[in-house]
Amino acid sequence: MRESVIARIIPVALVIVGVVSLYLWLKRDVAAQLTNSMPLPSNVQQISSDEGPISGELLQFDGVPADLPGAWPRFRGANFDAISTEKVDLAQTWDPDGPALLWSIDVGEGYAGAAILAGRVFLMDYDRPKQADAIRCLSLEDGKDIWRYSYPIRIKRWHGMSRTVPAVTEKYVVALGPKCHLTCLDTDTGQFRWMMNLVRDFNATMPDWYAGQCPLIDDGKAIIAVGGDALMMAVDCETGEIVWKSPNPNNWLMTHSSIIPAEFMGTRMYVYCASGGVVGISAEDGSILWEINEWKIRIANVTSPVVVGDGLIFLSGGYKAGSMMLQLTQENGTISAQPTFRLTHEVFGSEQQTPIFYDGHIYGIRPDKQLICLDLNGQVVWTSPGTHRFGPRGLGPYMIAGGLIYIMDDEGTLTLAKANPAGYKQLAEAKVLEGPESWGPMAIASGRLILRDMNRMICLDVTGQ
């Protein structure tokens, strides 16, 4: 009898030990546990870390850059305004099936949008089977991979994974991964230049739902808001050396908002919505030019500042934050910012997507899921009809090209309307993605519109051919 009991207990104990061992192995941060016992091949780059080495790998594929002009080289495009100024004939309406589908690819869970340059598409992706961040370069022609640089980072689902847009120039690609790894690669080849772990190296605090800030490249420098030891910093893209760091006396944290360049009274600056307020940082040396703590968002600051000219900066947010207009002034060489008006969220607020300033007006989707046109005094010019709401949550992206506004709802329906203060005029509508959560920022170049939902990225031909 005793032997039969033991015989039953031993297999159960072995199973328990196995399950516990598997749990402990999965709990480790893969990037922190990698070891290297053999020489690395030439396409593998090992980055040192206090937690252990991260081995990044570069793979080459048979994709070929498209022979197409046009660019969308960063979040919100070339001018940081979500407006395309390309001289391309765009369709004014579509068939019921929508614009022609040129290509479609599977992507890792998330909301990371595309950047476009020189016939290439750049994407900060996540490879869930391999548990690795993946910076991908694709052909604008057919969506085929040209190269892919990946490094192992263990990430759990946290309302999606990747959610940032790379910044791209002719020489450099700079991308921010979900766990705040800032990486610079060669644009043509994908060859590794440098990487920084902002959490480990600068005491940054990773935002809830992972990093959402999109880096920018300005004058050969990567500009990133750290929110730890440095409120913001500039890094030389060629060498990886820090050019300047801003002080962070208020201990403000990194948010999902992205940095937007601005110029006022001959001074070039970077405007950023940090956790405790809004700040203007000198582009020359990183010094703090002005700050204001009257704009805070309780849960998550996602949208970016909108520069509307004449020292005016429009802010908006979700979670009942509403919106605010700031006016910059200068006296005795000192710049300051003051609110000129504030709107309740019922009038206008934006939880996720940054509004667009176009032709003297501001366009955006407010919490009741209606498209709205505001003047610069905060007055509502018009809203889309109550029968046409961009729901169910109103968190989809929008952009303007050729005087047309492209609007995506949460579930993959794309709407085309006139971007005109005279009133809402819808031109076309089509279901182009399955969803869910078609929230990734749009990109367009040469009449090719790139969209995504949680798991898929597509390229549509929106030209007037």
N, C-alpha and C positions, 0 to 999 in steps of 0.2 A: 504493500500500500504506500509506504513512504517513498519508495523508488518511483512509483507512478506519479505521485504528487510532484516530486523533484523534476521528473521528465516533462511535466506540464509547465512548471515554473520557469525552467531554463529558457525555452523559446520565447516566452513572454518577456523575460528580462533582457534577452538579446535584442528584441524588437525595440524595447524602451531605450536601451543604450544607443541603438542605431538612430532612433528618432531624435534623441537629445543631441547626438553628435552632428546630425544633419542640420539641426536648428542652429547650433553654435557656429557651424561653418558658414551657413547662409547669413548669419548676423554680422560676420566680419565685413569691413569695407574692402572689397576686392582690390581696389587700387592701392590700399595700404599694405596688402599682404603679398604682393607680387615679388618674386625673387628671380634672379638671373644667374643661372649656373653655366651658361654657354655664351660665346660671343654673339652679339646681336647681328642679324643680317642688316644690310645697308638700308633697308626700308623701314627699320624699326628704330625709334628714338626713345631713349630712356631718360626720364625727367626725375631728378632727385626730389625727395620729399622727406620731411621729418617723420612721417608715418611709414615710409617705405617708398620704393621706386614705383613710378608709373611708367609703363612701357607703351608708348604710342606707336601705332603702326600706320604706314602709308601704303595704300594699294592703288594700282593703276588699272584702268579699264579701257574699253574700246570706244567709249563715247568721244565725239568730235564737236568742238565748239561750232555753233551756228554762224553762218556768214550773214549776220544781221546787225544793223546799227542799234542805237538806243541803249539806255541804261536806267536802272533803278538800283543804285549801288549801296543802299542802306535802308534802314527803317524810315518810312515816309518819303523815300525817293531822294533825288539829287539835291533838292532845296529844302528838305526836312518839312515839307508842307502837305504831303500826300496828293500832290498835283503833278500830272505829267504835262510837259510843255512841248513834247515831240510833235512835229508836223506830220501826222499820220491820219489818213482818211478813216474814220471810225464809223461803224454801222450805226444807224439811227434807230433800227428796230431789228428784231430777230424772228425766225420761225418759232413755232411753239416749242420745239425741242431745244431752243437756245443756240448760242454760237457754236461753231464747229469745234469739236474736241480734237486737239492735236496730239496730246499724250496724257497719260495718267500713270502715277506710280504709288506704291505703298510707302508710307512713312511711319515712323514711330509715334506713339501716342503723344499728342501735344498740340500746340498752337503756333509753332515757330513758322514765320513767313519767310519768303525768299528775297534775296538780293540778286540783281542781274547786272552783268557787265561783260562786254566783248563776246556776246553769244553764249555766255555761260550763266548757269543758275547756281547760287550758293545757298546752302541750307545747314542750319545747326540742328541735327537730328539726334535721335537716340535709338540705338540698336538693342532692343530688349533681349533677344535671344543671347547675344554676346555680352550683355550688361556693359555697354560702352557708349560714351558720347561719340557722335560721328559727325564730323564736318565734311559735307559732301559738295562736290562740284559736278554739275550735270550739264548736258547739252541743252540749250534752249530749243534746238531743232526737234529733238525726239525724247528728251528726258533721260537719256542713257547716262550712266555714271562715267565721268572722265577720270576723277580720282576721288579717294575717300581717306581722310585721316581720322583715326579713332584711338581712343584711350579708355581703359577700363575704369568705370565709375559705377558703383552699385547704387541704383536708384529704385525706390518703390513708387508705385502709383500715388500721386498726390495731386489729384485733379489735373491729370496730364503730366508730362515730363518736360520736354524742351518747349520753350516759349520765347526765344530771342531771335533777332534777325542779325546776321553778320554785317560788318562794314567792309567794303571792298574797294580797292584802288587797283591801278595797273600792276602794282608791285606786291600789295599786302592784302591778306584776309585776316580780320580780327573777329573772333567769336567768343561769346561768354556762355559757358555751359551751365546746366541747371544748378550745380553745386558751386558756382562761382569760380570756375577755372577759366582764366582769360588766356586765349591761345592766339598766336600770330603765325601764319603760314604764308608761303609764296603763292601768289595768285595763279600762275600758270601751272606749276608742278605740284603744289601741295606740300612742298618740303617744309619741314619744321624750322621755325625761327626761335620762338621762345614760348614759355608758359608761366603763368603766375597763379597760385592758389590764393585768392583774395582773403579767404577765411583764415588760412594758416599763416600767410605772409604779412597780412595787414590787419588782422583782427576784425575783418568784416563779419557781419551777421547775415547769414543766408535768409532771405525773406521767406515768409510762408508761401507754400506752393512753388518753391524754387525760384531761381533768378528770372526776372522778366525784363531787366534793363538791356536795351540794345546799345552796344558800344558804337562810338563813331571814330573816324580817322580824320584828323585835321592837320594839314601841313606836315604830313609824315609822322604824326604822333597819334597814338591811341589814347582817347580820352574816356575815362571811366570814373563813375561815382562809387567810391568804396564804402564810406560810412563807418570806418573803424578808426585806424590810426590816421587816416587822411580822408577828409570829406570828399575830395576829388583828386585825381592825379593824371599826369600826362606821361606816356611811355614812348620812347623812341622806337618806332616799328622796326628799324633796321637792326638795332643792337639789343633791345629789351631793357635799356637803361632808363631809369626814372629821370625825367626832365624837371618836373616840379611836383610837389604835393601841397594840397591846401590844408590848412589847420582845420580841426574839427572841435572847436571849443564847447559846442553844445552837445557833443556826442550823438549827433543825428545819425540815423541808420540808413542803409541802402533800402530803396523802394523798388517797385516795378516800373516807375516812371523813367523815361530816357532823357538824356541831356540834349538841349536844343541850343545851337549857337544864336547869338543876337549881337547887334551893334547899336550903341547909343552914344551920341555926341562924340563920335570918333573913337570910342572904346569898344573893343571886341571882347565879348564875354560868353560864358556858358551858363545857361539858366537851368536850374534843376529843382525838382520837388522832392526834398528829402523827407524823413519821417516827422520832423518837427517844424517844417516851414519851407519856404522857397528862398533860393540863394542865387546870386549872380557872382560868378568866379572869373577873374581876369584870365583871358586866354594867353596873356604874355608870361605871367609868373605864378598863376594859381592863387593869388591873394583874393580874399573875400572883398568884393566891391560893395555889396549890399545884401541884406537878408531881411526877411519878414516872417514872423511866426503866426500870422493870422490865418494861414491856410494849412490846415491839418485834416487828414482823413482818418477816421476812427479805425478802420480795419485794414484797408489796402489802398495805397496811392498808386494808381496804374497809369492814368493818362499823362501825357507830356504837356509842357507849356506850349501855348500857341502864340507866336510873335505876330502881332498885327500892325506893326509900324508905329512911328511917332512915339516910341517909348511905351507902347501899350502891350501888355502880356495877358492873355486870357487863360484862366485856369478852370478846370472842371473835374468832377469826381463823382463816385458812387457813394452808396451807403448814406444817402440823404445829405451829402456835402453840398450839392448844387454847383454853383459856379461863381467866379469872381474875376473882375478886371483890375489889373494893376497898372498904375501909371508911374513910370520912372521919371525922376527929376534930378537935376544936377545943380549944386550950389557950392561955390568955392572949391571946385574940383571933387566934391563928394557926391556920390550917387545914392539916392534913396528911392524906396518904392512905397506907394500908398494905394490902398483900394479906392477905386472910383465908384464901383457898384458891386453888389452881391445879389445873386438870384437864388431863390429856393429851388430844390430839386424838381418841384412840380413845373416850374418855368423852364429850367434846363439844368441837367446834370448828366454826366456820362461815366458809367462805372468802369468801362474797359477800353473803349476806342477813343482816340484823340480827335476832337473836332477839326474841321478844315476852315481856314480863312481864305475866302475866294471872292474877288471882285467886290471888296468892301463889306462882305457879310460873312457870318459864321454859320456853318452847316454841321449838324450832328443829330444823333439819335438820342432822345431823352428817355427817362424811365418808363413812360407810357408807350414806348416802342414806336413813336412817331418821328419821322424826319422833320427837323425844324430849321428855319432860317431866322437868324437874329441879326439885328443891326448892332453897331458898335456902342450903342447906348444901352444895350441889354433889352431892347424892345423886340417882341416877337413879330416878325414880318409875315410869316405863314407857317403852317404845319401841314404835313401830309394828311389826307382824309382819315377819319377814324376807322373807316372800313379797310384801310391799308396800313397795317402796323407791321413792323419788322421784328416779329416775335418768334417764339413765346417769351424770350427774355430780353430781346433787343440788344444783344451783345456782339452782333456780327460787324465786320469791318466795312469801310466805304472809302472811296477815293474819287478823284476828279481827273478826267482827261478829255481834251477837246470840248470843254463846256458841258460835258456829260458827267453825271454822278452815278457810279456803280455801287450798289448797296447789296450786301449779303445778309440774309437773316440767319438765325441760329441753325436752321435745319437744311440749309443748302439751296435756298431759292435766291437767285440773282435778279435784281431789279435794275433797270436803266431808266434814268429820269434826267430832265434838264436841270442844270445847276444855274438857276435864274431867280433873282429876288422877286420877279413878277408873280411867281406862284408855283405850286407843285404841278409838274406835268410829267406823267409817267409815259414812257415810250415802249417798254418791253419788259417781260418777266419770264423766267424759265427756271425749272428745277435742274441744277447742274451738279449737285453733290448730294450724297445720301445723308450726310450728317452722321453722328451728332456733332454739335458744337463747332460749327463752321466759323471759327473765330480768328484764324490766322490772318495777319495783315496782308493786304493785297500787294501785288507788284505787277508792273506793266512795262513792256519795251517792244518796239516795233509792232504794235498792235496785238501783242500776245499777253494775255491776262492770266496771271498765275494765282490760283486760289487753293484753299485746303480746308478739310474738316479734321476731325480728330485723328483719322487714320489714312487719309488719302490726299494727294496733291495732284491738281490737274492744270493743264494749259489750254486756254481757249483762244481761238482766232476771233477777235472782235473788230477786225478791219471791215471797211465797207466794200470789200471786193464781192 
